[in-house]
Amino acid sequence: MNERVKLIRKQLGMTQEQLAQHLGIGKAALSMIETGKTGLSSRNRNILVQELNVNPEWLETGHGNMFNADPDLTAYMHRTDNSLPMQSVPLYSIEGTAGLVPLFTDQAQTNPVNYIHIPNLPKCDGALYVRGDSMYPLLKSGDIVLYKQLNDIDDIFWGDMYLLSIDMDGEEYVTVKYIQKSDREGYVKLVSQNPHHADKEIEIGRIRAIALVKASIRMNSMR
């Protein structure tokens, strides 16, 4: 089992420091696990299975797939997308980054609150929790969207779903919307999934940051 821990880490693209931090142990302890000098505790095994989506049968025997598929994952892919067998997507707190613009400007210096490990998706730059109900029932508040940052507004795929930062009288408004063409020069139309939210046209210059939504994860909770 120990050698498979190293295979998991390599497949997720994580350093020893990153995986050790996720498991709540030191780098030296993880190194001892990977080299077979010490065993994998039941606590760390549960973290690999429950939080990193590792297939428990594969972890024990080496048979089957390394990772389980996520039934609550919805992917929004284009024909040109190339999926990755597995990737580790950083999950950020929008409150902790003081907004979308600072996050996109200096994402490399921003500490994620966690990582999401997803198989067979196109490359994603990060993930955020959804707030509000403008895309309900497709998305609900508390769901997670995985995004690919756009550097140029001209790269928009009309009609697709985007994570946006919009300037509203000097304040940042972060939302998820479909973007459609507008008949007005220099404007775009923001369209909600929720029929109770009216379409809104905004000036392109008010869009401060934009990312294409590549996937969403439905967060189910027991009440």
PLY file of the C-alpha trace (Angstrom):
ply
format ascii 1.0
element vertex 223
property float x
property float y
property float z
element edge 222
property int vertex1
property int vertex2
end_header
0.00 0.00 0.00
2.81 2.42 0.85
4.20 2.65 -2.67
0.70 3.47 -3.92
0.63 6.57 -1.71
3.51 7.98 -3.76
1.68 7.08 -7.00
-1.38 8.98 -5.78
0.71 12.04 -4.96
2.44 11.97 -8.36
-0.87 11.55 -10.19
-2.35 14.54 -8.35
0.72 16.64 -9.13
1.33 17.35 -5.44
4.63 17.83 -3.65
5.40 15.94 -0.46
4.81 19.16 1.47
1.32 19.61 -0.06
0.16 16.04 0.55
1.66 15.97 4.04
-0.20 19.19 4.88
-3.43 17.70 3.56
-2.93 14.59 5.72
-1.99 16.65 8.75
1.47 15.11 9.11
5.04 16.25 8.54
6.97 15.84 5.31
9.38 13.42 7.00
6.47 11.24 8.15
5.06 11.14 4.61
8.48 10.22 3.24
8.65 7.30 5.67
5.21 6.13 4.52
6.16 6.34 0.85
9.40 4.41 1.38
7.71 1.72 3.47
9.49 2.57 6.73
6.17 3.10 8.48
2.58 2.13 7.80
-0.35 4.23 6.63
-2.63 5.02 9.57
-6.37 4.39 9.32
-6.93 8.14 9.72
-4.72 8.98 6.74
-6.26 6.14 4.74
-9.70 7.63 5.35
-8.49 11.06 4.20
-7.18 9.56 0.95
-10.48 7.75 0.34
-12.99 10.34 1.56
-11.30 13.64 0.68
-9.04 12.76 -2.27
-11.53 10.35 -3.86
-9.08 7.43 -3.92
-10.61 4.04 -4.72
-10.25 2.00 -1.47
-9.95 -1.29 -3.39
-7.07 0.09 -5.47
-5.40 1.48 -2.35
-5.52 -1.95 -0.66
-4.84 -4.25 -3.60
-3.69 -2.18 -6.59
-6.63 -3.49 -8.64
-9.18 -1.28 -10.39
-9.05 2.48 -10.95
-6.93 4.71 -8.72
-9.77 7.23 -8.27
-13.53 7.04 -8.00
-15.70 9.09 -10.34
-17.71 11.93 -8.78
-21.47 11.46 -9.50
-22.28 15.06 -8.53
-19.86 16.56 -11.06
-21.22 18.36 -14.11
-18.70 19.27 -16.82
-19.12 21.99 -19.44
-16.72 21.00 -22.18
-15.97 22.21 -25.69
-14.85 20.09 -28.62
-11.41 21.65 -28.37
-10.97 20.72 -24.70
-8.32 18.16 -23.82
-9.15 16.38 -20.58
-6.54 15.46 -17.98
-6.56 11.99 -16.33
-6.41 13.70 -12.92
-5.71 17.19 -11.63
-5.56 18.96 -8.29
-7.67 22.15 -8.51
-7.16 24.77 -5.77
-10.35 25.82 -3.98
-10.31 29.48 -2.92
-12.38 31.57 -0.54
-13.60 34.73 -2.28
-13.84 36.41 1.12
-10.27 35.44 1.96
-8.93 36.94 -1.27
-10.89 40.22 -0.99
-12.51 39.59 -4.36
-12.06 38.01 -7.75
-9.71 40.64 -9.18
-6.96 40.21 -6.53
-7.28 36.43 -6.87
-6.85 36.48 -10.64
-4.09 39.07 -10.48
-1.89 37.14 -8.05
-3.31 33.63 -7.78
0.15 32.10 -7.32
0.51 33.99 -4.04
-2.96 33.11 -2.76
-3.30 30.18 -0.38
-6.22 27.88 -1.25
-8.50 26.64 1.51
-8.37 23.13 0.02
-7.84 21.15 -3.17
-10.36 19.35 -5.35
-9.12 16.24 -7.14
-11.08 15.60 -10.31
-10.50 13.04 -13.10
-11.12 13.55 -16.83
-11.69 17.30 -16.96
-10.04 20.03 -19.03
-7.41 22.14 -17.26
-8.93 24.39 -14.58
-7.22 27.31 -12.84
-9.21 27.19 -9.63
-12.57 26.73 -7.91
-14.92 28.91 -5.87
-18.18 28.51 -3.96
-21.29 29.89 -5.63
-23.27 32.61 -3.84
-26.85 33.55 -4.72
-29.55 31.82 -6.79
-29.28 33.47 -10.21
-28.35 30.14 -11.86
-30.83 27.99 -9.91
-31.68 25.13 -10.43
-28.53 24.46 -12.44
-26.45 25.89 -9.59
-27.49 26.63 -6.04
-25.80 28.63 -3.33
-23.01 26.56 -1.79
-22.18 24.64 -4.97
-18.65 24.84 -6.35
-17.66 26.04 -9.83
-14.33 25.16 -11.42
-13.08 27.82 -13.80
-10.55 28.68 -16.48
-9.45 32.31 -16.37
-9.75 34.45 -19.51
-7.25 37.19 -20.20
-9.15 38.78 -23.09
-12.86 39.56 -23.28
-12.69 38.79 -27.02
-12.13 35.11 -26.17
-15.74 34.74 -24.99
-17.76 31.77 -26.25
-21.18 33.39 -26.64
-23.90 31.62 -24.68
-21.55 29.85 -22.27
-21.45 30.22 -18.51
-18.92 32.58 -16.91
-17.68 33.65 -13.51
-17.58 37.45 -13.54
-16.38 40.38 -11.49
-18.38 43.50 -12.38
-17.82 47.08 -11.25
-21.03 48.30 -9.59
-20.51 51.95 -8.62
-16.99 51.22 -7.38
-17.94 47.98 -5.61
-17.08 44.52 -6.91
-20.05 42.31 -7.76
-19.15 38.64 -8.32
-21.66 36.46 -10.14
-22.10 33.47 -12.45
-24.06 34.17 -15.65
-24.49 33.15 -19.27
-23.01 35.78 -21.58
-24.82 36.61 -24.81
-24.28 39.22 -27.50
-26.03 42.55 -27.13
-27.48 44.71 -29.89
-25.83 47.69 -28.21
-22.25 48.44 -29.20
-19.81 47.91 -26.34
-22.29 45.93 -24.23
-22.94 42.28 -23.40
-26.08 40.62 -22.07
-25.93 38.70 -18.78
-28.54 35.95 -18.62
-29.59 33.94 -15.56
-30.88 30.37 -15.39
-33.39 31.42 -12.73
-36.50 32.81 -14.52
-37.09 35.21 -11.60
-33.88 37.08 -12.50
-34.19 39.48 -15.42
-31.56 39.69 -18.15
-29.18 42.61 -17.75
-27.02 44.46 -20.26
-23.74 45.91 -19.01
-20.85 47.77 -20.56
-17.93 45.51 -21.39
-15.61 47.98 -19.67
-17.28 47.24 -16.33
-16.13 43.62 -16.42
-13.03 43.57 -14.20
-12.31 39.82 -14.31
-13.79 36.87 -16.18
-13.41 33.09 -16.22
-15.12 30.33 -18.17
-16.96 27.85 -15.94
-15.63 24.38 -16.83
-17.47 22.28 -14.25
-19.73 22.46 -11.20
-20.02 20.30 -8.11
-23.34 19.99 -6.29
-22.91 20.14 -2.55
-25.56 17.91 -0.98
-26.19 18.18 2.76
-28.28 16.18 5.20
-30.78 18.13 7.29
0 1
1 2
2 3
3 4
4 5
5 6
6 7
7 8
8 9
9 10
10 11
11 12
12 13
13 14
14 15
15 16
16 17
17 18
18 19
19 20
20 21
21 22
22 23
23 24
24 25
25 26
26 27
27 28
28 29
29 30
30 31
31 32
32 33
33 34
34 35
35 36
36 37
37 38
38 39
39 40
40 41
41 42
42 43
43 44
44 45
45 46
46 47
47 48
48 49
49 50
50 51
51 52
52 53
53 54
54 55
55 56
56 57
57 58
58 59
59 60
60 61
61 62
62 63
63 64
64 65
65 66
66 67
67 68
68 69
69 70
70 71
71 72
72 73
73 74
74 75
75 76
76 77
77 78
78 79
79 80
80 81
81 82
82 83
83 84
84 85
85 86
86 87
87 88
88 89
89 90
90 91
91 92
92 93
93 94
94 95
95 96
96 97
97 98
98 99
99 100
100 101
101 102
102 103
103 104
104 105
105 106
106 107
107 108
108 109
109 110
110 111
111 112
112 113
113 114
114 115
115 116
116 117
117 118
118 119
119 120
120 121
121 122
122 123
123 124
124 125
125 126
126 127
127 128
128 129
129 130
130 131
131 132
132 133
133 134
134 135
135 136
136 137
137 138
138 139
139 140
140 141
141 142
142 143
143 144
144 145
145 146
146 147
147 148
148 149
149 150
150 151
151 152
152 153
153 154
154 155
155 156
156 157
157 158
158 159
159 160
160 161
161 162
162 163
163 164
164 165
165 166
166 167
167 168
168 169
169 170
170 171
171 172
172 173
173 174
174 175
175 176
176 177
177 178
178 179
179 180
180 181
181 182
182 183
183 184
184 185
185 186
186 187
187 188
188 189
189 190
190 191
191 192
192 193
193 194
194 195
195 196
196 197
197 198
198 199
199 200
200 201
201 202
202 203
203 204
204 205
205 206
206 207
207 208
208 209
209 210
210 211
211 212
212 213
213 214
214 215
215 216
216 217
217 218
218 219
219 220
220 221
221 222
